[in-house]
Amino acid sequence: MPPRTLQASFIRGEITPRLHGREDTQLYQTGLALCENWIVLPHGGMTRRPGTRFVAKAKHADKQCRLISFEYSTEDAYILEIGDLYMRFYRDFGQIEKDDAPYEITTPYKEEELFDLVFTQTENSLWIVHKDHPPKELKRNDHADWSLADITFTSKPAEWKAGNYPRRCSFYQQRSIFASPPDQPQTIWTSKTSNEKNFTLGTNADDAFKATIKAGQVNHIQWMVEGRALMMGTSGATRTLSGSSANEALTVTSVINRRHTTEGSAAIPPIQKGEVALFLSRNRKRLHEFVFSFERDSFIAPDQTFLSQHITGTGIKDMDMVNDPDSIIWMVRDDGQLVGVTYEKSQEVVAFHRHKLGGSTDDHDWGEVETVAVTYEAKREVLWLSVKRKVNGEVVRHIEFMEAGFDDGLDKKDAFFVDCGGTYEGDAANTINGFDHLVGEEVDILHDGKVSPRSIVTSDGKVSLKNNRTGLKITAGLPYQSVVQPLSPIVALQNGTGRGKKKRVVSMGVDVMNTGTIEAGDTLADTQTHIFRDGSTPFGQSPDLYTGYLEIDPENGFSDKAQIFIRARQPLPATIRSLITEVQSEG
């Protein structure tokens, strides 16, 4: 009988091809060759990425914007759309309007400056710095009442001037910290304690002071975040600024700056997860932890992308993190692909997965994500995205958010596995409107939990179900496919390893949960669809989502690797808990 191998966990995600020969390691047994539009779960399985829901068109179709989160309180969370000389606002999954138009304010920031802006929040305001603009304060007065003005300092350093304003800001021990104007890239200024707008220098413990990092070469301060010390990333090292001892506060007479590693940073704000700061390397390709090691009595910066170093492409340009229900770092690649990292260090889970959003551009057959931000709404953390596409012959940019995952207890009609989509719910209908943002595009449709043939959005933004079908709840949007390819199965022969021998997958057992349909085959051009239907399902009725075990025959021939593609592409959920592969070898 051909040997059977079990893969019960995928917690390494998509691993680099450099490791595809390491069958001797445990990471091989928990890794994948390809993980596209699947999210690796911290429990070990993987689930299909939820779709994204359309909210609004960005103000400028021909210019990119940047999304930033602002949480005034646990009940008031906002997403800010910052674009060329303007700012718009979102709350409760919608765009804030005033007088029947998107509410916006004017800003001095041009498109080319957006990703150089640095933000730090203090209560109901957001401080913004850029080298060419005086530090500014964005204040929230009400949902549709915001103001942007220069910060009014009691005393401002004389060095700050046009073209040489600080580029970084943060808070630490009740002080505001500004740093790194172009002419003094290694210098920081701290405010008086509990008086964050007063930079009057002095010698008392609570006075403001100025400090410059002394190093062998000029290393620009790229970011600063508060932790057990003020953690800093520079272009050539990671450092901390703190009081002279663990029990001393940071003051003009008690200050020490330590270099911990020589790993340089990109000028992209890091992500904080507890006491850890996750930052990008200087080339924007590696994700590092900056964390205190009690064993070494120092901070260290291990590379988290080592096992999946290919996955960041030519570089990452934006990132944020969802912490609930699962901790996932979301990063934007230069080419617009979305990279997810399921990150649960307490469970030793660091799993990378890639995501191509539905749609296309002139350069790629996917919608290009340009920026992401996370906010807390409806008792969950929500990923917001700005996505560039080509629709009806024109470049467009859409503001969207990722829907929640499909959990136990949900009805199939509530599934949302389309991108840039929308939902109608009401009286039985055959035609729905509200899809002006997708005119001319072919969309997937789910009506009352049943898959309907794809349809083209009409010039007036309408979608119609074919064959005179009607639905009480209809979801439509851009299709996307979720594809996973396990690594080559491990085959042991009596005389040693089976690596290099011709082999084929005789059968594959798939343990699934809440799954509609999946396809399998040795190429994506030749897959067979497997519908989870039993004899109790009446003919012509859509089967229920399936939880259980399915044996599939991929109908493949002998090859060196014997790897099988598994795909889900209908607008339905799918979760894979484990795979059992039966392999026949020529040896």
C-alpha positions as CSV (number, residue, x, y, z in Angstrom):
1,M,0.0,0.0,0.0
2,P,1.5,3.4,-0.9
3,P,2.7,5.4,2.1
4,R,0.4,8.1,3.5
5,T,1.8,11.4,5.0
6,L,-0.1,13.8,7.2
7,Q,0.3,17.5,7.2
8,A,-1.7,18.7,10.3
9,S,-0.3,22.2,10.5
10,F,0.6,25.0,8.1
11,I,2.1,27.4,10.7
12,R,5.2,28.3,8.6
13,G,3.0,29.5,5.7
14,E,4.7,30.0,2.3
15,I,8.4,29.3,2.7
16,T,11.3,30.4,0.5
17,P,12.2,28.1,-2.4
18,R,15.7,27.9,-0.9
19,L,14.2,25.6,1.8
20,H,12.2,23.3,-0.5
21,G,14.9,20.7,-0.2
22,R,15.0,20.6,3.6
23,E,12.7,17.6,4.1
24,D,14.8,16.9,7.2
25,T,13.4,19.9,9.1
26,Q,10.2,20.4,11.0
27,L,9.5,23.6,9.2
28,Y,9.2,21.6,5.9
29,Q,6.4,19.6,7.5
30,T,4.5,22.8,8.4
31,G,5.3,24.9,5.4
32,L,3.8,25.5,2.0
33,A,5.1,26.1,-1.5
34,L,2.4,28.6,-2.3
35,C,-0.2,30.2,-0.1
36,E,-2.2,32.8,-2.1
37,N,-5.5,34.3,-0.8
38,W,-5.5,31.9,2.1
39,I,-4.9,33.1,5.7
40,V,-2.9,30.7,7.9
41,L,-4.7,30.4,11.3
42,P,-2.6,30.4,14.5
43,H,-4.3,27.1,15.4
44,G,-2.6,25.4,12.4
45,G,-5.1,25.3,9.6
46,M,-5.8,27.9,6.8
47,T,-8.9,29.7,5.8
48,R,-9.9,31.5,2.7
49,R,-9.3,35.3,2.8
50,P,-12.6,37.2,3.3
51,G,-13.5,39.6,0.5
52,T,-13.3,43.4,0.7
53,R,-16.4,45.7,0.8
54,F,-16.5,48.9,-1.3
55,V,-17.0,52.1,0.7
56,A,-16.2,55.0,-1.6
57,K,-14.1,56.2,-4.4
58,A,-11.0,58.1,-3.4
59,K,-11.1,61.8,-4.2
60,H,-8.6,61.5,-7.0
61,A,-8.6,58.6,-9.4
62,D,-5.2,59.6,-10.8
63,K,-3.4,60.2,-7.6
64,Q,-2.7,57.9,-4.7
65,C,-3.7,58.6,-1.1
66,R,-2.7,57.3,2.3
67,L,-4.9,55.8,5.0
68,I,-4.2,56.5,8.7
69,S,-6.2,55.3,11.7
70,F,-7.3,57.6,14.6
71,E,-9.0,56.2,17.7
72,Y,-10.5,58.9,19.8
73,S,-12.0,56.3,22.1
74,T,-13.1,52.7,22.0
75,E,-16.4,53.9,20.6
76,D,-15.1,56.5,18.2
77,A,-12.6,55.2,15.7
78,Y,-11.8,56.8,12.4
79,I,-9.9,56.2,9.1
80,L,-8.4,59.2,7.5
81,E,-7.9,59.4,3.8
82,I,-5.0,61.8,3.2
83,G,-4.5,62.8,-0.4
84,D,-3.1,65.6,-2.5
85,L,-3.9,68.8,-0.4
86,Y,-7.0,67.3,1.3
87,M,-8.2,64.9,4.0
88,R,-11.4,62.9,4.2
89,F,-12.9,60.8,7.1
90,Y,-14.5,57.4,7.6
91,R,-16.4,56.0,10.6
92,D,-18.7,53.0,11.2
93,F,-17.8,51.4,7.9
94,G,-18.9,54.5,5.9
95,Q,-17.6,57.8,4.7
96,I,-18.5,60.9,6.8
97,E,-20.6,63.4,4.8
98,K,-21.7,67.0,5.4
99,D,-24.4,68.7,3.3
100,D,-24.7,65.5,1.2
101,A,-21.1,65.5,0.1
102,P,-17.9,63.9,1.5
103,Y,-16.7,66.0,4.4
104,E,-13.1,67.1,3.9
105,I,-10.6,69.7,5.0
106,T,-7.7,71.3,3.2
107,T,-4.1,70.3,4.0
108,P,-0.7,71.5,2.7
109,Y,0.5,68.0,1.9
110,K,1.1,67.1,-1.7
111,E,0.8,63.6,-3.2
112,E,4.6,63.0,-3.3
113,E,4.8,63.9,0.5
114,L,2.2,61.6,1.8
115,F,4.3,58.6,2.7
116,D,7.0,60.8,4.4
117,L,4.4,62.1,6.9
118,V,4.8,60.8,10.5
119,F,1.9,60.7,13.0
120,T,1.6,60.4,16.7
121,Q,-1.6,60.7,18.7
122,T,-2.3,62.6,21.9
123,E,-5.8,62.3,23.2
124,N,-8.2,63.9,20.7
125,S,-5.5,65.2,18.3
126,L,-3.0,63.9,15.9
127,W,0.4,65.4,15.5
128,I,1.9,65.4,12.0
129,V,5.5,66.1,11.0
130,H,7.3,66.5,7.7
131,K,10.6,68.2,6.9
132,D,9.0,70.9,4.7
133,H,6.1,71.8,7.0
134,P,5.9,73.1,10.6
135,P,4.7,70.4,13.0
136,K,0.9,70.4,12.8
137,E,-2.0,69.3,15.0
138,L,-5.1,67.7,13.7
139,K,-8.0,68.1,16.1
140,R,-11.3,66.3,16.2
141,N,-14.1,68.4,17.4
142,D,-17.0,66.3,16.2
143,H,-17.5,63.6,13.5
144,A,-17.7,66.2,10.7
145,D,-15.7,68.9,12.4
146,W,-11.9,68.7,12.2
147,S,-9.2,71.3,12.1
148,L,-5.6,71.3,11.1
149,A,-3.1,74.0,12.3
150,D,0.5,74.5,13.3
151,I,1.3,73.3,16.8
152,T,1.5,76.3,19.1
153,F,4.7,75.8,21.1
154,T,5.6,77.7,24.2
155,S,9.1,77.6,23.1
156,K,10.4,76.1,19.8
157,P,14.0,75.2,18.9
158,A,15.6,77.9,16.7
159,E,16.9,75.2,14.3
160,W,13.5,74.3,13.1
161,K,12.7,76.1,9.9
162,A,11.4,75.5,6.4
163,G,13.1,72.5,4.8
164,N,14.6,71.6,8.2
165,Y,11.6,70.7,10.4
166,P,11.7,67.5,12.4
167,R,10.8,64.4,10.5
168,R,10.0,62.1,13.5
169,C,7.9,62.5,16.6
170,S,6.8,60.3,19.6
171,F,6.0,60.4,23.3
172,Y,8.0,59.0,26.2
173,Q,7.6,59.4,29.9
174,Q,5.1,62.3,29.6
175,R,7.4,64.1,27.2
176,S,6.9,64.8,23.5
177,I,10.0,63.8,21.4
178,F,10.9,65.4,18.1
179,A,13.9,64.3,16.0
180,S,15.9,64.2,12.8
181,P,15.5,67.4,10.8
182,P,17.6,67.0,7.6
183,D,20.4,69.2,8.9
184,Q,20.6,67.3,12.2
185,P,19.4,63.7,11.4
186,Q,20.8,62.3,14.7
187,T,19.4,64.9,17.1
188,I,16.4,64.7,19.3
189,W,14.6,67.3,21.4
190,T,12.5,66.4,24.4
191,S,9.8,68.7,25.9
192,K,9.3,69.5,29.5
193,T,7.7,66.7,31.5
194,S,3.9,67.0,31.3
195,N,4.2,70.1,29.1
196,E,4.6,68.6,25.7
197,K,4.6,71.9,23.8
198,N,7.3,73.6,25.9
199,F,10.9,73.1,24.6
200,T,12.5,75.7,26.9
201,L,15.9,74.2,27.7
202,G,17.1,74.0,31.4
203,T,19.0,71.9,33.9
204,N,16.1,70.8,36.2
205,A,14.8,67.3,36.1
206,D,11.6,68.2,34.3
207,D,13.2,70.6,31.9
208,A,13.4,70.2,28.1
209,F,16.7,69.1,26.7
210,K,18.5,68.3,23.4
211,A,20.6,65.3,22.7
212,T,22.6,64.1,19.6
213,I,23.5,60.5,18.9
214,K,27.3,60.0,18.7
215,A,28.2,57.3,16.2
216,G,30.9,56.5,13.8
217,Q,28.8,57.5,10.9
218,V,25.7,59.6,10.3
219,N,22.7,57.4,10.8
220,H,19.4,59.1,10.3
221,I,16.7,58.5,13.0
222,Q,14.0,56.6,11.0
223,W,11.5,55.9,13.8
224,M,10.8,56.2,17.5
225,V,8.3,54.2,19.7
226,E,7.7,54.1,23.4
227,G,8.5,50.9,25.4
228,R,10.6,50.0,28.4
229,A,12.9,52.6,26.8
230,L,12.4,54.9,23.9
231,M,13.2,52.5,21.1
232,M,14.7,54.0,17.9
233,G,15.6,52.7,14.5
234,T,18.3,54.5,12.5
235,S,19.5,53.9,9.0
236,G,22.4,51.9,10.4
237,A,21.4,50.6,13.8
238,T,18.8,50.0,16.5
239,R,19.1,52.0,19.7
240,T,17.4,53.0,22.9
241,L,17.2,56.2,24.8
242,S,16.4,56.1,28.5
243,G,17.5,57.2,32.0
244,S,20.9,56.2,33.2
245,S,19.5,53.2,35.0
246,A,16.3,51.1,34.9
247,N,14.9,53.0,37.9
248,E,15.7,56.5,36.7
249,A,13.5,58.7,34.5
250,L,14.9,60.3,31.4
251,T,16.2,63.8,32.3
252,V,18.9,66.2,31.1
253,T,21.2,64.8,33.8
254,S,20.1,61.1,33.5
255,V,20.2,60.1,29.8
256,I,21.9,57.3,28.1
257,N,21.7,56.2,24.4
258,R,22.6,52.6,23.7
259,R,23.3,50.9,20.4
260,H,22.0,47.3,20.4
261,T,22.3,46.0,16.8
262,T,23.7,47.2,13.5
263,E,20.5,46.4,11.6
264,G,19.4,49.5,9.7
265,S,15.8,50.6,9.4
266,A,13.6,51.9,6.6
267,A,11.7,55.1,7.3
268,I,8.4,53.3,7.8
269,P,6.7,53.4,11.1
270,P,7.1,50.1,13.0
271,I,4.3,48.0,14.5
272,Q,4.1,47.5,18.3
273,K,2.9,44.2,19.7
274,G,3.2,44.3,23.4
275,E,6.9,45.1,24.2
276,V,8.0,44.2,20.7
277,A,8.5,46.7,17.9
278,L,8.3,45.1,14.4
279,F,10.3,47.2,11.9
280,L,11.5,46.9,8.3
281,S,15.1,46.7,7.3
282,R,16.8,49.4,5.4
283,N,16.0,47.7,2.0
284,R,12.4,47.2,3.1
285,K,12.6,43.4,2.4
286,R,13.0,42.0,5.9
287,L,10.7,42.3,8.9
288,H,12.6,42.4,12.3
289,E,11.6,42.2,15.9
290,F,13.1,44.7,18.2
291,V,12.7,43.1,21.6
292,F,14.5,42.9,24.9
293,S,16.3,39.6,25.6
294,F,16.7,38.8,29.3
295,E,19.2,36.2,28.5
296,R,21.5,38.7,26.8
297,D,20.4,41.7,29.0
298,S,20.0,43.7,25.8
299,F,17.7,44.3,22.9
300,I,18.0,42.1,19.8
301,A,16.5,42.3,16.3
302,P,15.9,38.8,14.9
303,D,14.8,38.5,11.2
304,Q,11.2,37.2,11.0
305,T,11.3,36.8,7.2
306,F,14.3,34.4,7.1
307,L,12.1,31.4,6.2
308,S,10.1,33.3,3.7
309,Q,12.6,35.9,2.4
310,H,11.1,35.8,-1.1
311,I,7.7,36.9,-0.1
312,T,8.3,40.7,0.3
313,G,9.3,41.0,-3.4
314,T,11.2,44.2,-4.2
315,G,10.1,45.8,-0.9
316,I,7.3,46.8,1.5
317,K,5.9,50.3,1.4
318,D,3.2,50.3,4.1
319,M,2.0,48.1,6.9
320,D,-0.3,47.8,9.9
321,M,-1.5,45.0,12.2
322,V,-4.9,43.4,13.2
323,N,-4.8,41.9,16.7
324,D,-8.3,40.5,16.9
325,P,-9.6,37.9,16.4
326,D,-6.2,36.7,15.2
327,S,-2.9,38.6,15.1
328,I,-2.0,39.3,11.5
329,I,0.5,41.8,10.2
330,W,-0.6,43.2,6.8
331,M,2.1,44.6,4.5
332,V,1.8,46.3,1.1
333,R,4.4,45.2,-1.5
334,D,5.7,47.6,-4.2
335,D,3.7,45.7,-6.8
336,G,0.4,46.0,-4.9
337,Q,0.2,42.5,-3.5
338,L,-0.8,42.2,0.1
339,V,1.4,40.2,2.4
340,G,-0.1,38.8,5.6
341,V,1.9,37.4,8.5
342,T,0.0,35.4,11.1
343,Y,2.0,36.4,14.2
344,E,1.6,34.6,17.5
345,K,5.0,34.3,19.0
346,S,3.7,32.7,22.2
347,Q,2.6,29.8,20.0
348,E,5.7,30.0,17.8
349,V,3.6,30.9,14.8
350,V,5.1,33.2,12.2
351,A,3.3,32.3,8.9
352,F,3.5,34.3,5.7
353,H,0.8,34.3,3.1
354,R,0.3,36.5,-0.1
355,H,-2.9,38.0,-1.4
356,K,-3.9,39.2,-4.8
357,L,-7.1,41.3,-4.7
358,G,-9.7,41.0,-7.4
359,G,-9.5,43.2,-10.5
360,S,-6.5,44.3,-12.6
361,T,-4.3,47.2,-13.7
362,D,-2.3,47.7,-16.8
363,D,0.7,46.2,-15.0
364,H,-0.8,43.3,-13.1
365,D,-3.7,40.9,-13.1
366,W,-4.7,41.9,-9.6
367,G,-6.0,45.1,-7.9
368,E,-2.9,46.9,-6.5
369,V,-3.2,47.8,-2.8
370,E,-1.4,51.1,-2.2
371,T,-1.9,51.7,1.6
372,V,-3.5,50.0,4.6
373,A,-4.7,51.0,8.1
374,V,-6.4,49.2,10.9
375,T,-9.2,50.5,13.2
376,Y,-11.5,49.1,15.8
377,E,-15.2,48.8,14.8
378,A,-18.1,46.5,15.6
379,K,-16.1,44.7,18.3
380,R,-13.3,43.7,15.9
381,E,-10.2,45.2,14.3
382,V,-10.8,46.0,10.7
383,L,-8.3,46.3,7.8
384,W,-8.9,49.2,5.5
385,L,-7.3,49.5,2.1
386,S,-6.9,51.9,-0.9
387,V,-6.8,49.8,-4.1
388,K,-5.9,50.9,-7.6
389,R,-7.6,49.2,-10.5
390,K,-8.5,49.6,-14.2
391,V,-12.3,49.7,-14.6
392,N,-14.1,50.4,-17.8
393,G,-10.9,51.6,-19.4
394,E,-10.1,54.1,-16.7
395,V,-7.8,54.1,-13.6
396,V,-9.8,54.1,-10.4
397,R,-8.9,54.1,-6.7
398,H,-11.3,52.6,-4.2
399,I,-11.5,52.8,-0.4
400,E,-12.5,49.3,1.0
401,F,-12.3,47.3,4.1
402,M,-11.8,43.5,4.6
403,E,-14.9,41.7,5.9
404,A,-14.8,39.5,9.0
405,G,-13.9,35.9,8.6
406,F,-16.6,33.2,8.2
407,D,-17.1,31.8,11.7
408,D,-19.2,28.9,13.1
409,G,-22.8,29.9,13.4
410,L,-23.0,32.1,10.3
411,D,-25.4,31.2,7.5
412,K,-24.1,30.5,4.0
413,K,-26.1,33.5,2.7
414,D,-23.9,35.8,4.9
415,A,-20.7,34.7,3.1
416,F,-18.7,37.5,1.6
417,F,-15.9,36.2,-0.7
418,V,-15.8,38.9,-3.4
419,D,-13.6,42.0,-3.6
420,C,-14.7,45.6,-3.9
421,G,-18.2,44.2,-3.4
422,G,-21.5,45.1,-2.0
423,T,-24.7,43.5,-0.6
424,Y,-28.4,44.0,-1.2
425,E,-30.9,42.7,1.4
426,G,-34.7,43.2,1.1
427,D,-37.6,42.0,-1.0
428,A,-37.0,39.4,-3.6
429,A,-35.1,41.0,-6.4
430,N,-33.6,40.0,-9.7
431,T,-31.6,43.3,-10.4
432,I,-29.7,45.3,-7.8
433,N,-27.9,48.7,-8.2
434,G,-25.1,50.5,-6.5
435,F,-22.2,49.1,-8.5
436,D,-21.3,52.2,-10.4
437,H,-17.7,51.7,-9.3
438,L,-17.5,48.4,-11.2
439,V,-19.1,49.3,-14.6
440,G,-18.2,46.9,-17.3
441,E,-16.6,44.4,-14.9
442,E,-17.7,40.7,-14.6
443,V,-18.7,40.0,-11.0
444,D,-19.3,36.9,-8.9
445,I,-22.8,36.7,-7.3
446,L,-24.1,34.9,-4.3
447,H,-27.9,35.0,-3.7
448,D,-29.4,33.5,-0.6
449,G,-26.3,31.3,-0.2
450,K,-26.5,30.0,-3.8
451,V,-23.9,30.7,-6.4
452,S,-25.3,32.4,-9.5
453,P,-23.5,32.7,-12.9
454,R,-21.3,35.7,-13.3
455,S,-22.8,38.9,-14.7
456,I,-21.5,42.1,-16.2
457,V,-22.2,45.4,-14.4
458,T,-24.2,47.6,-16.7
459,S,-23.4,51.2,-17.5
460,D,-25.8,52.5,-14.9
461,G,-24.2,50.3,-12.2
462,K,-26.8,47.5,-12.1
463,V,-26.2,43.7,-11.6
464,S,-28.8,41.2,-12.7
465,L,-29.2,37.5,-11.8
466,K,-29.4,35.3,-14.8
467,N,-32.2,32.8,-15.7
468,N,-34.8,35.0,-13.9
469,R,-33.4,34.1,-10.5
470,T,-34.3,36.3,-7.5
471,G,-32.8,36.7,-4.1
472,L,-33.6,38.2,-0.7
473,K,-29.9,38.7,0.0
474,I,-27.5,39.2,-2.9
475,T,-23.8,39.8,-2.7
476,A,-21.8,40.8,-5.8
477,G,-18.2,41.8,-6.4
478,L,-14.9,41.1,-8.2
479,P,-14.0,37.4,-8.3
480,Y,-10.7,36.1,-6.9
481,Q,-9.2,32.7,-6.4
482,S,-7.5,31.2,-3.3
483,V,-4.7,28.8,-4.3
484,V,-2.5,26.6,-2.1
485,Q,0.2,24.2,-3.1
486,P,1.8,21.9,-0.5
487,L,5.4,21.1,-0.7
488,S,6.6,17.9,-2.4
489,P,5.4,15.0,-0.2
490,I,8.1,13.2,1.8
491,V,8.5,9.6,0.6
492,A,10.8,7.1,2.5
493,L,12.0,4.0,0.8
494,Q,13.5,0.8,2.2
495,N,16.9,1.8,0.9
496,G,16.7,5.4,2.0
497,T,15.1,8.7,0.8
498,G,12.7,8.8,-2.0
499,R,13.8,12.3,-3.0
500,G,14.6,12.5,-6.7
501,K,12.4,9.5,-7.5
502,K,9.4,9.8,-9.9
503,K,6.2,9.8,-7.9
504,R,2.6,10.7,-8.0
505,V,-0.2,11.5,-5.6
506,V,-2.6,8.6,-5.6
507,S,-5.1,10.3,-3.5
508,M,-5.4,13.3,-1.1
509,G,-7.5,13.5,1.9
510,V,-8.7,17.0,2.8
511,D,-10.1,17.8,6.3
512,V,-12.3,20.8,5.8
513,M,-14.6,23.0,7.9
514,N,-17.4,25.3,6.7
515,T,-16.5,24.7,3.1
516,G,-18.4,25.1,-0.1
517,T,-16.4,23.7,-3.0
518,I,-12.7,23.1,-3.7
519,E,-10.8,22.1,-6.8
520,A,-7.6,20.0,-7.1
521,G,-5.2,19.1,-9.8
522,D,-1.5,18.9,-10.7
523,T,-1.9,22.2,-12.7
524,L,-4.3,25.1,-12.3
525,A,-5.3,24.6,-15.9
526,D,-6.5,21.1,-15.1
527,T,-8.4,20.9,-11.8
528,Q,-11.5,18.9,-10.9
529,T,-14.2,20.5,-8.8
530,H,-15.3,18.6,-5.7
531,I,-18.7,19.6,-4.2
532,F,-19.5,18.4,-0.7
533,R,-22.9,16.9,-1.4
534,D,-24.5,13.9,0.2
535,G,-27.6,12.0,-0.5
536,S,-29.8,14.1,1.8
537,T,-29.4,17.2,-0.4
538,P,-32.4,17.5,-2.8
539,F,-31.5,17.7,-6.5
540,G,-31.2,21.3,-7.6
541,Q,-30.7,22.6,-4.1
542,S,-27.4,24.1,-3.0
543,P,-25.7,21.9,-0.5
544,D,-24.9,23.1,3.0
545,L,-21.3,24.0,3.9
546,Y,-19.4,20.9,4.7
547,T,-17.3,20.0,7.7
548,G,-15.5,16.7,7.6
549,Y,-13.1,14.6,5.5
550,L,-13.1,14.2,1.8
551,E,-10.9,11.9,-0.3
552,I,-10.1,13.3,-3.8
553,D,-8.3,11.8,-6.8
554,P,-6.2,14.6,-8.4
555,E,-5.6,12.4,-11.6
556,N,-2.0,13.3,-11.9
557,G,0.9,11.5,-13.5
558,F,4.4,10.7,-12.2
559,S,6.8,13.6,-11.7
560,D,9.8,14.7,-9.7
561,K,7.7,16.7,-7.1
562,A,4.2,15.3,-7.3
563,Q,2.7,18.6,-6.0
564,I,-1.0,19.3,-6.1
565,F,-2.8,22.6,-6.4
566,I,-5.9,23.1,-4.2
567,R,-8.1,26.0,-5.2
568,A,-11.3,27.7,-4.0
569,R,-12.8,30.3,-6.4
570,Q,-16.6,30.3,-5.9
571,P,-17.9,33.1,-3.6
572,L,-18.1,30.7,-0.7
573,P,-15.9,30.1,2.4
574,A,-13.4,27.3,2.7
575,T,-11.1,26.2,5.6
576,I,-8.6,23.4,5.4
577,R,-7.5,21.8,8.7
578,S,-5.2,19.1,7.5
579,L,-4.0,17.1,4.4
580,I,-3.3,13.4,4.1
581,T,-1.4,12.5,1.0
582,E,-1.1,9.0,-0.4
583,V,2.0,8.8,-2.7
584,Q,3.2,6.1,-5.1
585,S,6.9,6.1,-6.0
586,E,8.7,4.4,-8.9
587,G,11.6,3.5,-6.6
